[in-house]
Amino acid sequence: MAWKYVPDPNRKHKKGWQKNFVGFIEKPKGSFIGKCPTNLTTEQAEKLLNTGIEFSPPDWKREYPERIYNIHDGVLYRATATNPGESYHGFPEHPTRAQKLPKVLKERILKIAEHHNCLEEIKRWLKT
């Protein structure tokens, strides 16, 4: 199935971020909001969704993946459903979350990183 990219309807991820590189804003309780570069197009985002790693936990019962992971410009991205079964919204995955991913998923991400010639950057991201 071809997934669609739908921008965050709340626009909190773009709000106040007008830079052509990835960043993170720390929230008061220590969580992070990933900020996409402003020059990442909707077409690029859809391509990342449709060429990424579809991942769901073993007990997932739905027909669509819980998350989709991919790499763009040496950065790990995670997408979650906006309209389940049809569309996703992606954002940079913070390294503290990426480091907690299951080993099998990390191995798949590293294969993509090798293909994109950014293996060392992603190894640091995942702390492998």
BAKOLBA-431316 format. One record per residue: x, y, z of N, C-alpha, C in turn. Coordinates in Angstrom, 2 decimals. Example, Ala and Ser with C-alpha at 12.3 -4.5 7.8 and 13.67 -1.06 7.14 Angstrom:
BEGIN
n_X,n_Y,n_Z,ca_X,ca_Y,ca_Z,c_X,c_Y,c_Z
13.19,-5.69,7.80,12.30,-4.50,7.80,13.20,-3.30,7.80
12.85,-2.25,7.08,13.67,-1.06,7.14,12.90,0.03,7.87
REM end
This chain:
BEGIN
n_X,n_Y,n_Z,ca_X,ca_Y,ca_Z,c_X,c_Y,c_Z
0.84,-1.19,0.00,0.00,0.00,0.00,0.88,1.24,0.00
0.48,2.23,-0.74,1.22,3.50,-0.75,0.67,4.38,0.35
1.58,4.83,1.23,1.18,5.69,2.34,1.25,7.15,1.93
0.36,7.94,2.49,0.34,9.38,2.25,0.98,10.08,3.43
1.59,11.21,3.16,2.13,12.05,4.22,1.12,13.13,4.52
0.77,13.28,5.78,-0.14,14.34,6.19,0.58,15.18,7.24
0.75,16.48,6.97,1.40,17.34,7.97,0.63,17.32,9.28
1.34,17.55,10.33,0.73,17.58,11.66,-0.35,18.65,11.68
-1.61,18.29,11.97,-2.68,19.29,11.96,-2.50,20.35,13.04
-1.81,20.03,14.11,-1.58,21.02,15.17,-0.40,21.93,14.85
0.41,21.55,13.90,1.58,22.31,13.43,2.56,22.63,14.55
2.48,21.93,15.67,3.40,22.21,16.77,4.83,21.86,16.39
4.99,20.95,15.43,6.33,20.53,15.05,7.03,21.57,14.16
6.26,22.32,13.40,6.85,23.35,12.55,6.87,24.71,13.25
6.03,24.86,14.22,5.87,26.14,14.90,7.21,26.64,15.44
7.61,27.79,14.99,8.84,28.40,15.49,10.11,27.78,14.95
10.02,26.92,13.96,11.20,26.27,13.40,11.31,26.62,11.93
12.19,27.50,11.60,12.37,27.94,10.22,13.81,27.69,9.78
14.31,26.50,10.02,15.69,26.17,9.69,15.74,24.99,8.74
16.76,24.96,7.89,16.91,23.89,6.93,17.75,22.74,7.47
17.60,22.45,8.74,18.26,21.30,9.36,17.37,20.80,10.50
17.61,19.56,10.90,16.86,18.92,11.96,17.24,19.52,13.31
16.28,19.59,14.19,16.55,20.03,15.55,15.56,19.41,16.52
15.80,19.64,17.80,14.92,19.14,18.85,14.69,20.25,19.86
13.47,20.35,20.31,13.11,21.29,21.35,12.78,20.47,22.59
13.43,20.78,23.71,13.16,20.04,24.94,11.96,20.65,25.65
11.05,19.78,26.02,9.88,20.21,26.78,10.22,20.20,28.27
9.44,20.88,29.09,9.75,21.00,30.52,9.97,19.68,31.26
9.26,18.62,30.90,9.41,17.35,31.61,10.49,16.46,31.01
11.30,17.00,30.12,12.43,16.25,29.58,12.17,15.49,28.29
10.98,15.58,27.73,10.73,14.97,26.44,11.17,15.94,25.34
11.28,15.43,24.12,11.76,16.24,23.01,10.76,16.22,21.86
10.66,17.34,21.18,9.87,17.45,19.95,10.85,17.59,18.80
10.79,16.62,17.87,11.65,16.67,16.70,11.17,17.71,15.71
12.11,18.45,15.16,11.80,19.50,14.20,12.40,19.13,12.85
11.56,19.02,11.84,12.02,18.71,10.49,12.58,19.96,9.83
13.52,19.78,8.92,14.01,20.94,8.18,12.89,21.51,7.30
12.85,22.81,7.18,11.79,23.43,6.40,11.89,23.11,4.91
13.06,22.69,4.45,13.22,22.38,3.03,12.90,20.92,2.71
12.42,20.14,3.67,11.97,18.77,3.41,10.56,18.86,2.82
10.41,18.42,1.58,9.13,18.57,0.89,8.17,17.43,1.21
6.90,17.66,0.92,5.89,16.63,1.10,6.21,15.42,0.23
6.71,15.66,-0.98,7.07,14.56,-1.88,8.20,13.73,-1.27
9.20,14.38,-0.71,10.29,13.65,-0.06,9.77,12.86,1.13
8.88,13.47,1.91,8.32,12.79,3.08,7.54,11.54,2.66
6.75,11.63,1.60,6.01,10.46,1.13,6.94,9.38,0.62
8.00,9.78,-0.05,8.98,8.77,-0.51,9.61,8.07,0.68
9.94,8.81,1.73,10.52,8.20,2.92,9.53,7.22,3.56
8.26,7.57,3.60,7.25,6.67,4.15,7.18,5.37,3.36
7.19,5.50,2.05,6.96,4.36,1.18,8.21,3.53,0.89
9.35,3.97,1.37,10.58,3.18,1.22,11.16,2.80,2.58
10.43,3.11,3.64,10.93,2.89,4.99,10.66,1.51,5.54
11.06,1.33,6.78,10.87,0.08,7.51,9.55,0.18,8.26
8.62,-0.67,7.90,7.35,-0.73,8.61,7.56,-1.58,9.85
7.17,-1.07,10.99,7.42,-1.79,12.24,6.21,-1.73,13.15
5.90,-2.88,13.75,4.83,-2.98,14.73,5.26,-3.97,15.80
4.81,-3.79,17.03,5.13,-4.76,18.07,4.45,-6.09,17.77
4.94,-7.18,18.37,4.39,-8.51,18.08,2.88,-8.64,18.33
2.34,-7.90,19.27,0.91,-8.02,19.59,0.03,-7.06,18.78
0.60,-6.37,17.79,-0.15,-5.42,16.95,-1.14,-6.19,16.08
-2.41,-5.81,16.10,-3.45,-6.55,15.37,-4.01,-5.80,14.15
-3.52,-4.60,13.91,-4.07,-3.81,12.81,-3.38,-4.15,11.49
-4.02,-3.75,10.38,-3.51,-4.07,9.05,-2.45,-3.07,8.56
-2.19,-2.06,9.31,-1.20,-1.05,8.95,-0.11,-1.04,10.03
1.10,-0.61,9.68,2.17,-0.60,10.68,1.98,0.48,11.74
2.43,0.18,12.94,2.35,1.17,14.01,3.26,2.35,13.70
4.47,2.06,13.21,5.45,3.10,12.91,6.19,2.75,11.61
6.76,3.77,11.02,7.63,3.60,9.84,8.91,4.38,10.13
10.05,3.73,9.90,11.35,4.36,10.13,12.09,4.49,8.81
12.83,5.58,8.68,13.69,5.76,7.52,14.78,6.76,7.88
15.70,6.93,6.94,16.84,7.83,7.13,16.86,8.85,6.01
17.10,10.09,6.38,17.24,11.17,5.40,18.37,12.08,5.87
19.34,12.29,5.02,20.49,13.15,5.33,21.17,12.77,6.65
21.30,11.46,6.88,22.00,10.98,8.07,21.21,11.09,9.36
19.91,11.32,9.26,19.04,11.47,10.43,17.98,10.37,10.40
17.74,9.76,11.56,16.70,8.76,11.69,15.36,9.44,11.91
14.35,9.04,11.11,13.00,9.57,11.22,12.04,8.46,11.63
11.02,8.84,12.39,9.94,7.93,12.77,8.63,8.56,12.32
7.75,7.74,11.78,6.43,8.23,11.38,5.37,7.44,12.13
4.33,8.14,12.54,3.19,7.52,13.21,1.91,7.88,12.44
0.91,7.04,12.58,-0.33,7.22,11.82,-1.05,8.51,12.20
-1.51,9.22,11.16,-2.38,10.38,11.38,-3.82,9.98,11.07
-4.01,9.24,10.01,-5.30,8.67,9.65,-5.03,7.18,9.49
-5.25,6.39,10.55,-4.84,4.98,10.55,-5.23,4.22,9.29
-4.22,3.57,8.72,-4.41,2.78,7.51,-4.24,3.57,6.22
-4.07,4.91,6.33,-3.96,5.73,5.13,-2.76,6.66,5.14
-2.54,7.35,6.27,-1.51,8.38,6.24,-0.70,8.40,7.53
0.48,9.03,7.41,1.43,9.13,8.53,2.01,10.52,8.58
2.54,10.85,9.75,3.31,12.08,9.94,4.66,11.67,10.50
5.73,12.13,9.87,7.07,11.77,10.31,7.79,12.92,10.97
8.82,12.56,11.73,9.63,13.55,12.45,10.94,12.89,12.85
11.96,13.68,13.13,13.23,13.11,13.56,13.05,12.37,14.89
13.62,11.19,14.96,13.58,10.40,16.19,14.72,10.86,17.09
14.41,11.21,18.31,15.46,11.66,19.23,16.36,10.48,19.60
17.68,10.69,19.66,18.59,9.59,19.98,18.25,8.84,21.27
17.73,9.51,22.29,17.40,8.80,23.53,16.29,7.78,23.32
15.39,8.04,22.39,14.34,7.06,22.05,14.89,6.01,21.11
15.71,6.44,20.15,16.27,5.51,19.17,17.11,4.43,19.84
17.80,4.79,20.89,18.66,3.85,21.58,17.86,2.73,22.26
16.58,2.94,22.49,15.73,1.96,23.16,14.99,1.05,22.18
15.21,1.23,20.88,14.51,0.42,19.89,14.95,-1.04,19.99
14.09,-1.97,19.58,14.46,-3.38,19.61,15.66,-3.66,18.69
16.47,-4.61,19.10,17.69,-4.95,18.36,17.40,-5.29,16.90
16.36,-6.05,16.65,16.04,-6.44,15.28,15.73,-5.22,14.41
15.08,-4.22,14.98,14.79,-2.98,14.24,16.06,-2.19,14.01
16.90,-2.09,15.03,18.18,-1.38,14.87,19.00,-2.00,13.75
19.02,-3.32,13.66,19.78,-3.99,12.59,19.24,-3.62,11.22
17.94,-3.53,11.08,17.33,-3.14,9.80,17.65,-1.68,9.47
17.63,-0.83,10.48,17.97,0.58,10.28,19.42,0.72,9.84
20.31,-0.05,10.44,21.73,0.01,10.06,21.95,-0.42,8.62
21.17,-1.36,8.13,21.28,-1.77,6.72,20.91,-0.62,5.79
19.86,0.11,6.16,19.48,1.28,5.35,20.57,2.34,5.43
21.12,2.55,6.62,22.19,3.54,6.80,23.39,3.20,5.93
23.71,1.92,5.86,24.83,1.51,5.02,24.55,1.83,3.55
23.33,1.57,3.12,22.92,1.87,1.75,22.99,3.38,1.46
22.70,4.20,2.46,22.71,5.66,2.30,24.07,6.28,2.64
25.06,5.45,2.87,26.43,5.91,3.19,26.48,6.82,4.41
25.71,6.46,5.43,25.73,7.23,6.67,25.74,6.29,7.89
26.40,5.17,7.72,26.41,4.15,8.77,26.98,4.67,10.09
28.08,5.40,10.04,28.69,5.88,11.28,27.80,6.88,12.01
27.13,7.76,11.26,26.23,8.72,11.90,25.08,8.01,12.61
24.50,7.01,11.95,23.36,6.29,12.53,23.82,5.39,13.68
25.00,4.83,13.59,25.53,4.06,14.73,25.63,4.95,15.97
26.07,6.17,15.79,26.13,7.10,16.93,24.72,7.43,17.42
23.79,7.59,16.50,22.39,7.89,16.83,21.82,6.76,17.70
22.13,5.52,17.30,21.58,4.35,17.99,22.47,3.87,19.14
23.67,4.43,19.21,24.69,3.99,20.18,24.92,2.48,20.11
25.21,2.01,18.90,25.49,0.58,18.71,26.97,0.36,18.56
REM end
